[in-house]
Structure formats: C-alpha cells, structure tokens
Amino acid sequence: MLTKNGIKLIKSLGVKKHRLQNNLFVVEGVKGVNEFLNSNFELEKLYCTIDFKHAIEYSKFEEITDSELNKISNLSSPNKAIALFKIPTYLEPKNTVFSLILDGINDPGNLGTIIRLCDWFGIKQLICSKDTVDCYNPKVTQATMGSLTRVDIHYCNLDSFIKNSKLPVYAALIHGENVYKTALPKKALLVMGNEANGISEPIQKLIKNQLNIPRFGNEQLTESLNVATATAILLSEFCRT
C-alpha cells in the first residue's frame, strides 16, 4: 500500500531542493526504469502496476494500482512503472578528454536531448555550469530515455574547468568558421550556450576557436538553431574526423 508519506516524498522530488535533501530522483516508464535497473545507479524504491510487472526486469517491487500511479506520476499518461534512485557521487571531471560544455541551458527537454546525443556519439563526459537545469529533473530523466545512465554529468565552475584544461576550446558563434570546412581535433572542449542569450561573456573570452553552422535555405531568415539541434550537428562533425 502506497502511504501518504510515500506519495508526499515522490511528489516533492519534482523540486531540486528536495532531491538534494533526500539524495533521490524519480524515473518513470518501463523502458527508463529498466535502463536504470541495469546500470550502476542504486535503487531506493520501485513501484509498478500488476499488468506491467512482467515487463520490469527486477523481482522486488511494490505493486500499486493505476489510481495510485496517477497520484505520484509527473506524466499526463503514466507508463505503469516509477522508481526512486539515489543520486550518485561523481569523481572530479577530467579535463583531458573530449567534453561537451553547457553554459546556462534552461530547458529540461533540451538537456535531456543533449544527454541522449552524448550517448549516441559516445561522449562520456558532460560539463554543466551551475545554473544549467538539474539533470535529475523529472522532465530531463524522461527525455534522456535511459541515456543518463551512460553519461557522466558534472556541475562546476566553467571558467576554472576550461582554464585548467590544455585542450582547444570551440564554440558555435555567428562569425565563426564554416564547420564543414574546418579541420577539427579528436580531443577538444565544445561549448554550447543558453537558449536565449548564448554563451556568457566571461566564457566567450576563453574561446579561441569559433565555428559557424551555415544556412542553406534560400530565404536565409532563420535567426538560429535550437541548441540541441546545433549540438547534434557539431558533435557529428567532431566525431567523424
């Protein structure tokens, strides 16, 4: 039986402060839950409805009703399973490997998509500014579709991280070189900026290699690309060199 305190705890984890206080985050849906169960993340509690318990690759769970699932889910159409996992403790980030750096990304959907892109292109380390949206936000974990289990995410001072690395620093800026005509290194730091304001001024001063994704449309009226779309294009170019 799902208790009132249990419901209160799960709902509270939609807020970053409560996630940090309890050191827990929520994963929803059979696919996402199974991805985390098969990873190094430590399970705290697992709930699922009777008609979908066969799809969960784990024997210990608490059976709940559809009505109870609706009470604890953040989704408009709950997907039969919900689990609480412990937030892991990461080691210090490495400044000697190819890293994607996010400066002030606000949208959970964008961050979730970018984490999936890192997983797709084999980028193991994602560096985020402290004001980037929390990767354990329920909307982010949902958007990653399990990729969060395969990408190490670090929140730190970007200025210090970049200055302590000897790798070349790249970013997509309007006056940069055509990315399709630029020789790119296998190891670098790639910086992507805030959806509305781009890369912050202090970080821009550290970027010596500016790239541009050219427009091919006849009208040439589109001002910019979505940050996740731009990230996909740039990662593709770096990874094919």
ABEGO torsion letter per residue (X at the ends): XBBAAAAAAAAAAABAAAAAAAGBBBBBEAAAAAAAAABABBBABBBBBAAAAAABBBABBBBBBAAAAAAABABABBBGBBBBBBBBBBBBBBAABBBBBBBGBABAAAAAAAAAAAAAAGBABBBBBAABBBAABAAAAAAAGGAAAABBBBBBBAAAAAAABABBBBBBBAABBBAAABBBBABBBBBBBBAAAEBBAAAAAABABBBBBBBABAAGABABBBAAAAAAAAAAAAAAX
